[in-house]
């Protein structure tokens, strides 16, 4: 582990040892629950408290496995506090239309439409190859997506139209990755994830809107049809 992680573990463990009033070998699950209540009273977040529990549980795991001390680990996994998942952030329909009014390049329109219409992640768009597109079935084979799993995504008519328009202008090359760098020393090479993010940041500044790849893909169910330049 990194020095930073080690310091965090030591800090959390020190805090626990100072709090506990009995030998650490005698600590029970009931004591751990009281410790959780103490941390909650200090208004620590669920994520921070779970970090403290991980440190303490690891310490008891060390006592059991390395020091060969016969005891039950008092920190059981179900003690972890539930961390609320934030609701996905969506763009307003009018903001989607306004954003696309500033996007001029066929490549960038196709990039963003695949996120908006098909819900593709930025990494998935960057790694798309020509062989992944099946126009006859209106499908995209997304390989090694989240969780390293493959999945089939249906492509909408407007996203398919934007992609076809870009492919007609795409340079003739042996490169199988669909989206290529168009300027500079890396011209003709596959565009990187960071390259796509920089493009969306550029249009975000021009439009005056807070748009990100993540926000676009969470609008995948939107019925808005930004056909300004498609």
VEXFI-867667 format. One record per residue (C-alpha): residue number from 1; residue in three letters; x, z, y. Coordinates in steps of 0.001 Angstrom, whole numbers, plus 500000, padded with zeros to 6 digits. Layout:
N
+-----+------+--------+--------+--------+
! seq ! type !      x !      z !      y !
+-----+------+--------+--------+--------+
! NUM !  ALA !      X !      Z !      Y !
...
+-----+------+--------+--------+--------+
// end
This chain:
230
+-----+------+--------+--------+--------+
! seq ! type !      x !      z !      y !
+-----+------+--------+--------+--------+
!   1 !  UNK ! 500000 ! 500000 ! 500000 !
!   2 !  UNK ! 501058 ! 499481 ! 503602 !
!   3 !  UNK ! 502461 ! 502333 ! 505678 !
!   4 !  UNK ! 499299 ! 502239 ! 507801 !
!   5 !  UNK ! 497068 ! 502683 ! 504724 !
!   6 !  UNK ! 499233 ! 505536 ! 503446 !
!   7 !  UNK ! 498976 ! 507318 ! 506803 !
!   8 !  UNK ! 495192 ! 506936 ! 506776 !
!   9 !  UNK ! 494925 ! 508337 ! 503249 !
!  10 !  UNK ! 497162 ! 511291 ! 504134 !
!  11 !  UNK ! 495183 ! 512005 ! 507303 !
!  12 !  UNK ! 491875 ! 511964 ! 505424 !
!  13 !  UNK ! 493235 ! 514097 ! 502603 !
!  14 !  UNK ! 494725 ! 516588 ! 505075 !
!  15 !  UNK ! 491374 ! 516882 ! 506794 !
!  16 !  UNK ! 489686 ! 517661 ! 503469 !
!  17 !  UNK ! 492293 ! 520240 ! 502397 !
!  18 !  UNK ! 491990 ! 522044 ! 505735 !
!  19 !  UNK ! 488197 ! 522147 ! 505387 !
!  20 !  UNK ! 488007 ! 523380 ! 501789 !
!  21 !  UNK ! 488152 ! 527167 ! 501339 !
!  22 !  UNK ! 488850 ! 527287 ! 497598 !
!  23 !  UNK ! 491622 ! 525859 ! 495410 !
!  24 !  UNK ! 491231 ! 522077 ! 495166 !
!  25 !  UNK ! 490997 ! 522372 ! 491355 !
!  26 !  UNK ! 487791 ! 524393 ! 491745 !
!  27 !  UNK ! 485974 ! 521977 ! 494062 !
!  28 !  UNK ! 482629 ! 520807 ! 492682 !
!  29 !  UNK ! 480315 ! 517916 ! 493511 !
!  30 !  UNK ! 478188 ! 520370 ! 495497 !
!  31 !  UNK ! 481224 ! 521144 ! 497667 !
!  32 !  UNK ! 481778 ! 517433 ! 498255 !
!  33 !  UNK ! 478149 ! 517059 ! 499372 !
!  34 !  UNK ! 478667 ! 519871 ! 501879 !
!  35 !  UNK ! 481808 ! 518100 ! 503082 !
!  36 !  UNK ! 479789 ! 514933 ! 503603 !
!  37 !  UNK ! 477294 ! 516953 ! 505666 !
!  38 !  UNK ! 480181 ! 518248 ! 507782 !
!  39 !  UNK ! 481409 ! 514713 ! 508458 !
!  40 !  UNK ! 477874 ! 513603 ! 509317 !
!  41 !  UNK ! 477601 ! 516457 ! 511818 !
!  42 !  UNK ! 480701 ! 515065 ! 513501 !
!  43 !  UNK ! 478757 ! 511791 ! 513883 !
!  44 !  UNK ! 481173 ! 509733 ! 511829 !
!  45 !  UNK ! 479843 ! 506394 ! 510631 !
!  46 !  UNK ! 478864 ! 505801 ! 507013 !
!  47 !  UNK ! 481807 ! 503418 ! 506624 !
!  48 !  UNK ! 484272 ! 506040 ! 507927 !
!  49 !  UNK ! 482814 ! 508757 ! 505690 !
!  50 !  UNK ! 483076 ! 506474 ! 502674 !
!  51 !  UNK ! 486743 ! 505979 ! 503556 !
!  52 !  UNK ! 487233 ! 509760 ! 503439 !
!  53 !  UNK ! 485492 ! 509939 ! 500056 !
!  54 !  UNK ! 487713 ! 507181 ! 498663 !
!  55 !  UNK ! 490826 ! 509115 ! 499713 !
!  56 !  UNK ! 489597 ! 512364 ! 498169 !
!  57 !  UNK ! 488435 ! 510656 ! 494980 !
!  58 !  UNK ! 491824 ! 508918 ! 494662 !
!  59 !  UNK ! 493558 ! 512276 ! 495095 !
!  60 !  UNK ! 491558 ! 513803 ! 492239 !
!  61 !  UNK ! 492227 ! 510720 ! 490150 !
!  62 !  UNK ! 495924 ! 511351 ! 490713 !
!  63 !  UNK ! 495594 ! 514994 ! 489629 !
!  64 !  UNK ! 493795 ! 513957 ! 486440 !
!  65 !  UNK ! 495892 ! 510952 ! 485453 !
!  66 !  UNK ! 499344 ! 511743 ! 486803 !
!  67 !  UNK ! 499473 ! 515547 ! 486876 !
!  68 !  UNK ! 497448 ! 515846 ! 483654 !
!  69 !  UNK ! 495160 ! 518498 ! 485146 !
!  70 !  UNK ! 491968 ! 518910 ! 483140 !
!  71 !  UNK ! 489074 ! 518693 ! 485572 !
!  72 !  UNK ! 486108 ! 516501 ! 486448 !
!  73 !  UNK ! 486490 ! 514338 ! 489518 !
!  74 !  UNK ! 484027 ! 515950 ! 491960 !
!  75 !  UNK ! 483664 ! 512752 ! 493992 !
!  76 !  UNK ! 481234 ! 510613 ! 492019 !
!  77 !  UNK ! 480640 ! 506997 ! 493039 !
!  78 !  UNK ! 476951 ! 507400 ! 493831 !
!  79 !  UNK ! 477896 ! 509748 ! 496672 !
!  80 !  UNK ! 478964 ! 506818 ! 498830 !
!  81 !  UNK ! 476710 ! 506394 ! 501841 !
!  82 !  UNK ! 474758 ! 503192 ! 502191 !
!  83 !  UNK ! 476108 ! 500979 ! 504952 !
!  84 !  UNK ! 473323 ! 499108 ! 506767 !
!  85 !  UNK ! 473765 ! 495338 ! 506812 !
!  86 !  UNK ! 473448 ! 493834 ! 510285 !
!  87 !  UNK ! 470779 ! 491177 ! 510646 !
!  88 !  UNK ! 472192 ! 487639 ! 510850 !
!  89 !  UNK ! 472471 ! 486395 ! 514417 !
!  90 !  UNK ! 470537 ! 483230 ! 515127 !
!  91 !  UNK ! 470633 ! 480790 ! 517993 !
!  92 !  UNK ! 467471 ! 480024 ! 519913 !
!  93 !  UNK ! 466136 ! 476521 ! 519310 !
!  94 !  UNK ! 466734 ! 475560 ! 522942 !
!  95 !  UNK ! 470347 ! 476740 ! 522658 !
!  96 !  UNK ! 470894 ! 474564 ! 519575 !
!  97 !  UNK ! 469658 ! 471522 ! 521481 !
!  98 !  UNK ! 471770 ! 472375 ! 524522 !
!  99 !  UNK ! 474881 ! 472928 ! 522414 !
! 100 !  UNK ! 474581 ! 469526 ! 520721 !
! 101 !  UNK ! 474202 ! 467846 ! 524110 !
! 102 !  UNK ! 477890 ! 468621 ! 524675 !
! 103 !  UNK ! 479103 ! 467472 ! 521251 !
! 104 !  UNK ! 480169 ! 463810 ! 521522 !
! 105 !  UNK ! 482537 ! 463057 ! 518660 !
! 106 !  UNK ! 480870 ! 461781 ! 515452 !
! 107 !  UNK ! 483234 ! 463964 ! 513401 !
! 108 !  UNK ! 482276 ! 467126 ! 515243 !
! 109 !  UNK ! 478563 ! 466345 ! 515123 !
! 110 !  UNK ! 478807 ! 465871 ! 511350 !
! 111 !  UNK ! 480825 ! 469078 ! 510972 !
! 112 !  UNK ! 478318 ! 471170 ! 512847 !
! 113 !  UNK ! 475256 ! 469521 ! 511333 !
! 114 !  UNK ! 476451 ! 470419 ! 507826 !
! 115 !  UNK ! 476618 ! 474046 ! 508924 !
! 116 !  UNK ! 473319 ! 473954 ! 510809 !
! 117 !  UNK ! 471257 ! 472010 ! 508279 !
! 118 !  UNK ! 472909 ! 472800 ! 504939 !
! 119 !  UNK ! 474148 ! 476326 ! 505633 !
! 120 !  UNK ! 477741 ! 475478 ! 504693 !
! 121 !  UNK ! 480474 ! 477949 ! 505576 !
! 122 !  UNK ! 483371 ! 476741 ! 507688 !
! 123 !  UNK ! 485746 ! 476934 ! 504698 !
! 124 !  UNK ! 483330 ! 474874 ! 502609 !
! 125 !  UNK ! 483081 ! 472179 ! 505276 !
! 126 !  UNK ! 486867 ! 472015 ! 505637 !
! 127 !  UNK ! 487323 ! 471546 ! 501883 !
! 128 !  UNK ! 484632 ! 468912 ! 501333 !
! 129 !  UNK ! 485857 ! 465725 ! 499671 !
! 130 !  UNK ! 484363 ! 462251 ! 499523 !
! 131 !  UNK ! 483461 ! 462824 ! 495872 !
! 132 !  UNK ! 481393 ! 465887 ! 496727 !
! 133 !  UNK ! 478724 ! 463812 ! 498500 !
! 134 !  UNK ! 475934 ! 462259 ! 496426 !
! 135 !  UNK ! 473825 ! 460182 ! 498817 !
! 136 !  UNK ! 471603 ! 458847 ! 496040 !
! 137 !  UNK ! 470370 ! 462377 ! 495312 !
! 138 !  UNK ! 470812 ! 463763 ! 498839 !
! 139 !  UNK ! 473119 ! 466429 ! 497427 !
! 140 !  UNK ! 476461 ! 468030 ! 498212 !
! 141 !  UNK ! 478507 ! 469704 ! 495491 !
! 142 !  UNK ! 480113 ! 472729 ! 497116 !
! 143 !  UNK ! 483109 ! 473691 ! 494980 !
! 144 !  UNK ! 484667 ! 477148 ! 494938 !
! 145 !  UNK ! 482327 ! 478592 ! 497532 !
! 146 !  UNK ! 481758 ! 482300 ! 498080 !
! 147 !  UNK ! 482698 ! 484243 ! 494968 !
! 148 !  UNK ! 484667 ! 481195 ! 493784 !
! 149 !  UNK ! 481404 ! 479666 ! 492512 !
! 150 !  UNK ! 480205 ! 476066 ! 492649 !
! 151 !  UNK ! 476727 ! 475253 ! 493920 !
! 152 !  UNK ! 474588 ! 472258 ! 494835 !
! 153 !  UNK ! 473238 ! 471992 ! 498384 !
! 154 !  UNK ! 470613 ! 469494 ! 499511 !
! 155 !  UNK ! 471530 ! 467498 ! 502593 !
! 156 !  UNK ! 468855 ! 466834 ! 505201 !
! 157 !  UNK ! 468223 ! 463361 ! 506577 !
! 158 !  UNK ! 469686 ! 464122 ! 509999 !
! 159 !  UNK ! 472816 ! 465749 ! 508535 !
! 160 !  UNK ! 473235 ! 462789 ! 506153 !
! 161 !  UNK ! 472842 ! 460390 ! 509097 !
! 162 !  UNK ! 475466 ! 462256 ! 511145 !
! 163 !  UNK ! 477876 ! 462279 ! 508200 !
! 164 !  UNK ! 477361 ! 458563 ! 507517 !
! 165 !  UNK ! 477999 ! 457735 ! 511191 !
! 166 !  UNK ! 481293 ! 459633 ! 511062 !
! 167 !  UNK ! 482369 ! 458064 ! 507770 !
! 168 !  UNK ! 481888 ! 454579 ! 509250 !
! 169 !  UNK ! 484388 ! 455483 ! 511984 !
! 170 !  UNK ! 486732 ! 457495 ! 509758 !
! 171 !  UNK ! 490167 ! 455845 ! 509343 !
! 172 !  UNK ! 490864 ! 454082 ! 506053 !
! 173 !  UNK ! 493103 ! 456474 ! 504135 !
! 174 !  UNK ! 493821 ! 457761 ! 500652 !
! 175 !  UNK ! 493051 ! 461300 ! 501835 !
! 176 !  UNK ! 490004 ! 462602 ! 499943 !
! 177 !  UNK ! 489160 ! 465458 ! 502298 !
! 178 !  UNK ! 486334 ! 464216 ! 504502 !
! 179 !  UNK ! 487183 ! 465690 ! 507876 !
! 180 !  UNK ! 490508 ! 464691 ! 509413 !
! 181 !  UNK ! 492518 ! 465570 ! 512503 !
! 182 !  UNK ! 492064 ! 462796 ! 515070 !
! 183 !  UNK ! 494914 ! 463459 ! 517533 !
! 184 !  UNK ! 498474 ! 464748 ! 517687 !
! 185 !  UNK ! 501235 ! 465004 ! 515126 !
! 186 !  UNK ! 498775 ! 466034 ! 512390 !
! 187 !  UNK ! 496563 ! 462993 ! 512907 !
! 188 !  UNK ! 495073 ! 461784 ! 509628 !
! 189 !  UNK ! 495592 ! 465101 ! 507867 !
! 190 !  UNK ! 492667 ! 467315 ! 506760 !
! 191 !  UNK ! 491378 ! 469494 ! 509569 !
! 192 !  UNK ! 491932 ! 473197 ! 508936 !
! 193 !  UNK ! 489425 ! 476036 ! 509095 !
! 194 !  UNK ! 491068 ! 477193 ! 512310 !
! 195 !  UNK ! 490882 ! 473648 ! 513649 !
! 196 !  UNK ! 487114 ! 473592 ! 513130 !
! 197 !  UNK ! 486766 ! 477011 ! 514733 !
! 198 !  UNK ! 488734 ! 475833 ! 517763 !
! 199 !  UNK ! 486396 ! 472837 ! 518124 !
! 200 !  UNK ! 483318 ! 475040 ! 518148 !
! 201 !  UNK ! 485017 ! 477390 ! 520621 !
! 202 !  UNK ! 485712 ! 474397 ! 522875 !
! 203 !  UNK ! 482074 ! 473272 ! 522905 !
! 204 !  UNK ! 480944 ! 476867 ! 523259 !
! 205 !  UNK ! 482911 ! 477149 ! 526518 !
! 206 !  UNK ! 481614 ! 473783 ! 527769 !
! 207 !  UNK ! 477982 ! 474634 ! 527075 !
! 208 !  UNK ! 478246 ! 478223 ! 528282 !
! 209 !  UNK ! 476744 ! 479446 ! 525011 !
! 210 !  UNK ! 478069 ! 481939 ! 522491 !
! 211 !  UNK ! 478154 ! 479701 ! 519427 !
! 212 !  UNK ! 480176 ! 480251 ! 516267 !
! 213 !  UNK ! 480350 ! 478676 ! 512821 !
! 214 !  UNK ! 478682 ! 481786 ! 511433 !
! 215 !  UNK ! 475774 ! 481558 ! 513875 !
! 216 !  UNK ! 475253 ! 477864 ! 513167 !
! 217 !  UNK ! 474970 ! 478300 ! 509413 !
! 218 !  UNK ! 472481 ! 481143 ! 509867 !
! 219 !  UNK ! 470238 ! 478642 ! 511632 !
! 220 !  UNK ! 470076 ! 476545 ! 508468 !
! 221 !  UNK ! 466348 ! 477239 ! 508052 !
! 222 !  UNK ! 465529 ! 476232 ! 511611 !
! 223 !  UNK ! 463141 ! 473327 ! 512066 !
! 224 !  UNK ! 464735 ! 472213 ! 515323 !
! 225 !  UNK ! 465955 ! 468621 ! 515273 !
! 226 !  UNK ! 468941 ! 468233 ! 517636 !
! 227 !  UNK ! 468990 ! 464442 ! 517635 !
! 228 !  UNK ! 470701 ! 464008 ! 521001 !
! 229 !  UNK ! 473690 ! 462048 ! 519731 !
! 230 !  UNK ! 472796 ! 461342 ! 516105 !
+-----+------+--------+--------+--------+
// end
